[in-house]
């Protein structure tokens, strides 16, 4: 299904969410900080980034998160923590984890299906050697 990057300092919470997403067939990676997530995302851009809201307060623009084309950003955590306006506009959903684990799984499936239908997933990309006229 989808490559999902979980970012947060609460290892137990991330482990539980990762297990739920992996059981749904997603490939899940974790990072403890935004800096670490950029390193992970550089190797394989995730389709979905799920990040602790407190860690996003220092990010100037969501485009710097390294999302794959057609990807989405989901935040969780204390809703009182303000987000920079460019990041706030890029957020697909705000969740209360672990309570909304099922909603996160449904959103991940929806984003993966949307990327597939619009041709933005890796399965729909035609390799250069298979393209006509190349």
C-alpha positions as CSV (number, residue, x, y, z in Angstrom):
1,X,0.0,0.0,0.0
2,X,1.5,3.3,1.1
3,X,4.8,4.4,2.6
4,X,4.1,6.2,5.9
5,X,6.5,8.2,8.0
6,X,5.6,8.6,11.7
7,X,7.4,11.5,13.5
8,X,7.3,11.9,17.2
9,X,9.1,11.6,20.5
10,X,6.7,9.1,22.2
11,X,8.1,5.8,21.1
12,X,5.3,3.7,22.6
13,X,2.6,5.6,20.8
14,X,4.5,5.4,17.5
15,X,5.0,1.7,17.9
16,X,1.3,1.1,18.5
17,X,0.4,3.2,15.5
18,X,3.0,1.5,13.3
19,X,1.7,-1.9,14.2
20,X,-1.9,-0.9,13.3
21,X,-0.7,0.6,10.0
22,X,1.5,-2.4,9.2
23,X,-1.4,-4.8,9.9
24,X,-3.3,-2.8,7.2
25,X,-0.5,-3.5,4.7
26,X,1.3,-0.2,4.8
27,X,5.1,0.2,4.9
28,X,5.9,2.3,8.1
29,X,9.0,4.2,9.1
30,X,9.5,6.2,12.2
31,X,11.6,9.2,13.2
32,X,12.1,10.9,16.5
33,X,12.5,14.4,15.1
34,X,11.9,16.5,12.0
35,X,15.6,16.5,11.2
36,X,15.7,12.7,11.4
37,X,12.6,12.5,9.2
38,X,14.2,14.6,6.5
39,X,17.0,12.1,6.3
40,X,14.6,9.1,6.2
41,X,12.4,10.9,3.6
42,X,15.4,11.7,1.3
43,X,16.0,8.0,0.8
44,X,12.3,7.1,0.0
45,X,9.7,9.9,0.0
46,X,6.7,8.8,2.0
47,X,3.1,9.2,0.7
48,X,1.9,10.1,4.2
49,X,3.6,11.9,7.0
50,X,2.1,11.7,10.5
51,X,3.8,14.2,12.8
52,X,3.5,15.4,16.4
53,X,2.1,18.9,16.2
54,X,4.7,20.2,18.7
55,X,7.5,19.2,16.3
56,X,6.0,21.0,13.4
57,X,6.0,24.4,15.2
58,X,9.6,24.9,13.9
59,X,8.9,23.9,10.3
60,X,8.5,26.9,7.9
61,X,6.8,25.1,5.0
62,X,5.3,21.7,4.7
63,X,6.9,21.2,1.3
64,X,10.2,20.7,3.1
65,X,8.8,17.5,4.7
66,X,9.9,15.4,1.7
67,X,6.5,14.0,0.7
68,X,6.0,11.9,-2.4
69,X,3.9,13.4,-5.2
70,X,0.2,13.1,-4.1
71,X,1.2,12.8,-0.5
72,X,-0.4,14.3,2.6
73,X,0.5,15.6,6.1
74,X,-1.4,14.5,9.2
75,X,-0.8,16.0,12.6
76,X,-1.6,14.8,16.1
77,X,-1.0,16.1,19.5
78,X,-2.1,19.2,21.6
79,X,-4.4,21.3,19.4
80,X,-3.4,24.4,21.5
81,X,0.1,24.3,19.9
82,X,0.0,26.8,17.0
83,X,1.3,25.8,13.5
84,X,2.8,28.2,11.0
85,X,0.3,29.2,8.4
86,X,1.9,27.4,5.4
87,X,2.1,24.2,7.4
88,X,-1.5,24.6,8.7
89,X,-2.8,24.9,5.1
90,X,-1.0,21.7,4.1
91,X,-2.5,19.5,6.8
92,X,-5.0,17.0,5.6
93,X,-6.3,16.0,9.1
94,X,-5.7,16.6,12.8
95,X,-6.1,13.5,14.9
96,X,-6.1,12.5,18.5
97,X,-3.9,9.4,18.7
98,X,-4.2,6.7,19.7
99,X,-8.0,7.2,19.9
100,X,-8.4,7.8,16.2
101,X,-6.2,4.9,15.0
102,X,-9.0,3.6,12.8
103,X,-9.5,7.0,11.2
104,X,-5.7,7.2,10.5
105,X,-5.8,3.8,8.8
106,X,-8.8,4.9,6.7
107,X,-7.0,8.1,5.7
108,X,-3.9,6.2,4.7
109,X,-5.9,3.9,2.5
110,X,-7.7,6.9,1.0
111,X,-4.5,8.8,0.2
112,X,-2.9,5.7,-1.3
113,X,-6.0,5.1,-3.5
114,X,-6.0,8.8,-4.5
115,X,-2.4,8.7,-5.5
116,X,-3.0,5.5,-7.5
117,X,-6.0,6.9,-9.3
118,X,-4.2,10.1,-10.2
119,X,-1.1,8.3,-11.4
120,X,1.1,9.7,-8.7
121,X,2.1,6.4,-7.0
122,X,5.2,4.5,-7.7
123,X,3.3,1.6,-9.2
124,X,1.9,3.7,-12.0
125,X,5.2,5.3,-13.0
126,X,6.4,4.0,-16.3
127,X,10.2,3.4,-16.4
128,X,12.1,5.5,-19.0
129,X,13.1,2.4,-21.0
130,X,9.4,1.4,-21.4
131,X,8.2,4.8,-22.6
132,X,7.4,5.1,-26.3
133,X,9.9,7.1,-28.3
134,X,12.7,6.8,-25.8
